[in-house]
Structures are given as C-alpha cells and as structure tokens.
Amino acid sequence: MSEAWIDDSGSVTHCDGDMQDINHEGVVVVYMHASLRDQLQNEFPEVSRIFEEFEGDIIAINEYINNWGDDRGTDNAFEMIASALEDESELHIALDLNYDFRLYALQHLGWIRAVDDTFEVWKLSERALRHIGDYMFDEFGDDAYKGEMHIEEVSSKKNYVVPRSVVMNGKLSDLRQYMAYGASVAK
C-alpha cells in the first residue's frame, strides 16, 4: 500500500512506513513544527539560542514554558516564545496533540492525501486533478490509466469513483461531464 501527501506545489512526501517511519499525521506535524520554528526565529532572532538549547523541539519548549510558568525567570527570549504561543491560534494548533492534522493539511495547506488510488482533497480543482494525475503516473506508470480511482472532496463530503483516465488529463470539466452523464469522456 502506498501512502503519501501531495503538497500544493505537487511535491510528494511518502508516509507509509516503508519509505520513512512516519505516518500522514506525522508528516504534517513535522511540517507545522518546522514552520512554527521558522516563523518564531524570523520574528524574534534572539530566540535562536532557545531553539539550539532544545534542539529545535517546539513541543519541549512549550512544555518547559507551561511547567515553569512564572518561575522561568526573566529570560526575554522565553517570554517572546510564550507570548507568541498564547496569541496565535495557528500556533496553538501546531502544539495540540488532539487536533486532526490531516484535516488541517487538507483545509489550510491545500495538500492532497493519497492512499493507493484513493485521494482526499479539501476542494476539488484542476490543480488538484493535475497533481493527482502526476502522482498516479509516477506511481503506476502506464497502468495509471487503467481501472478506477476514488476521490473524496472533504469540504462537500462528495465521493467520486471514476475511471482513472478521466482524471489523468487534469480537466475538472471532464470529471463533471463523466459524473453528469456517467459516460466515458473523450480524450
């Protein structure tokens, strides 16, 4: 079974345990933590020392801040990080271990979740179809055109089961025509 994320640029990150020891949710968490770390370091260059001390582990930094509270002293860098973590809702999401990071990646990052020939997208678009088609061709070669695929548009809760060939050209109009008439779309 092949599992991957397709990001908004079309780049693929495999996450099935065979390529890396990380799952779909783990890929998003790593991305969000790196983004959060970069954002904080760009806004407050003086916090770099803290990230070096904690080896870049944003969760460990957050736990240290929460555990020590007012007893952490007057270290200005910690205060900047603590303030940013309290004020930014997206930063809270990055640290919330109960949050569904897969949903976040679909909705806010525009990523596509792939499990074999099943795809989850937040909103179906020609760009998403092109990325799916490219992924299918890279994964399955000429067999990418054979059989059916499943696409779930999460925002509308619509499920599409369509011949792969309808999706491979990346045209949303062909997909809609197929769904409306249930017939093959001419290439």
C-alpha positions in Angstrom: 0.0 0.0 0.0 1.4 3.4 -1.0 0.6 6.4 1.2 1.7 10.0 0.5 1.0 13.6 0.8 1.0 15.8 -2.3 1.7 19.3 -1.3 0.3 22.5 -3.0 3.3 22.5 -5.4 2.8 18.9 -6.4 5.8 17.6 -4.5 5.2 14.1 -2.9 6.2 13.0 0.6 5.8 9.3 1.1 4.5 8.3 4.6 3.7 4.7 4.6 6.4 3.4 6.9 8.2 1.7 4.1 9.9 4.9 2.9 10.0 6.7 6.2 8.9 5.8 9.7 6.2 8.4 9.8 2.5 8.4 9.0 0.3 11.0 7.3 -0.3 12.9 10.5 3.3 12.8 11.5 4.4 14.4 8.2 2.0 17.4 8.9 3.2 17.7 12.5 6.8 17.9 11.4 6.0 20.4 8.7 3.9 22.6 11.1 6.6 22.5 13.8 9.3 23.5 11.4 7.1 26.3 10.0 6.4 27.5 13.6 10.1 27.4 14.5 11.0 29.3 11.3 8.2 31.9 12.0 9.3 32.5 15.5 13.0 32.7 14.6 12.2 35.2 11.8 10.1 37.4 14.0 12.4 37.1 17.1 16.0 36.3 16.0 17.0 36.3 19.7 15.1 33.1 20.3 17.5 31.1 18.2 19.5 30.4 21.4 16.4 28.7 22.9 15.9 26.5 19.8 19.5 25.4 19.9 19.3 24.6 23.6 16.1 22.5 23.0 17.5 21.1 19.7 14.6 22.7 17.8 11.9 20.7 19.6 9.0 23.2 19.8 6.9 20.8 22.0 9.7 20.5 24.6 10.0 24.3 24.6 6.2 24.7 25.1 6.2 22.1 27.9 9.1 23.9 29.6 7.2 27.2 29.4 4.0 25.6 30.7 5.7 23.7 33.5 7.8 26.5 34.8 5.3 29.3 34.3 6.5 32.4 36.2 9.4 30.6 37.7 11.3 30.5 34.4 12.9 33.9 35.2 13.0 37.0 33.1 14.6 35.4 30.0 13.2 37.7 27.3 13.5 35.0 24.6 11.3 32.6 26.5 8.8 35.5 27.1 8.7 36.1 23.3 8.0 32.5 22.5 5.4 32.2 25.3 3.6 35.3 24.1 3.6 34.1 20.5 2.3 30.7 21.6 -0.5 32.3 23.5 -1.6 34.8 20.9 -1.5 32.9 17.6 -4.3 30.4 17.1 -2.4 28.6 14.3 0.5 28.1 16.7 -1.9 26.5 19.2 -3.0 24.1 16.6 0.6 23.1 15.9 1.0 22.1 19.6 -2.4 20.5 20.1 -1.8 16.7 20.1 -5.6 16.1 19.9 -6.0 18.1 16.7 -6.6 16.3 13.4 -3.5 17.4 11.5 -4.6 15.6 8.3 -7.7 17.8 8.2 -5.5 20.8 8.8 -3.3 19.9 5.8 -6.2 19.4 3.5 -8.1 22.6 4.5 -5.3 25.1 5.3 -2.3 23.9 3.4 -4.1 22.7 0.3 -2.4 19.3 0.4 -3.8 16.1 -1.1 -3.8 12.8 0.9 -3.1 9.7 -1.2 -3.6 6.1 -0.1 -3.1 3.9 -3.2 -5.6 5.1 -5.7 -7.8 6.9 -3.1 -7.4 10.7 -2.7 -8.7 13.2 -0.2 -8.8 16.9 -1.2 -10.4 19.8 0.6 -11.8 21.3 -2.6 -11.6 19.7 -6.0 -9.8 21.8 -8.6 -8.0 21.4 -11.9 -4.7 22.0 -10.0 -5.6 19.1 -7.6 -6.5 16.9 -10.5 -3.2 17.6 -12.3 -1.3 16.8 -9.1 -3.3 13.6 -8.7 -2.7 12.7 -12.3 1.1 13.3 -12.0 1.2 11.3 -8.8 -0.7 8.4 -10.4 1.6 8.4 -13.4 4.8 8.5 -11.2 3.4 5.7 -9.0 1.8 3.4 -11.6 3.4 4.3 -15.0 1.2 3.3 -17.9 -1.1 1.4 -15.5 -2.2 4.9 -14.2 -4.8 5.0 -16.9 -6.3 1.6 -16.0 -9.1 1.0 -13.5 -10.9 3.3 -11.2 -9.9 5.8 -8.5 -11.7 7.3 -5.6 -11.6 11.0 -4.8 -13.2 12.5 -1.7 -13.9 16.2 -1.6 -13.8 16.7 2.1 -15.4 20.2 2.2 -18.5 19.0 0.5 -18.4 15.3 1.6 -18.7 14.2 -2.0 -17.2 11.0 -3.1 -16.2 10.3 -6.7 -15.5 6.9 -8.1 -14.3 7.5 -11.7 -12.1 5.8 -14.3 -8.5 6.9 -13.8 -8.4 8.1 -17.4 -11.0 10.8 -16.6 -8.7 12.3 -14.0 -5.4 11.8 -15.8 -5.8 14.8 -18.1 -6.4 17.1 -15.2 -9.6 18.7 -16.5 -12.3 19.3 -14.0 -14.8 19.7 -16.8 -14.2 16.1 -17.9 -14.8 14.8 -14.4 -18.0 16.8 -14.1 -19.2 15.6 -17.5 -18.4 12.0 -16.5 -20.3 12.4 -13.3 -23.3 14.1 -15.0 -23.6 11.6 -17.8 -21.9 8.5 -16.4 -20.2 8.0 -19.8 -16.5 7.9 -20.8 -15.0 11.3 -21.7 -13.2 11.5 -25.0 -9.5 12.3 -24.8 
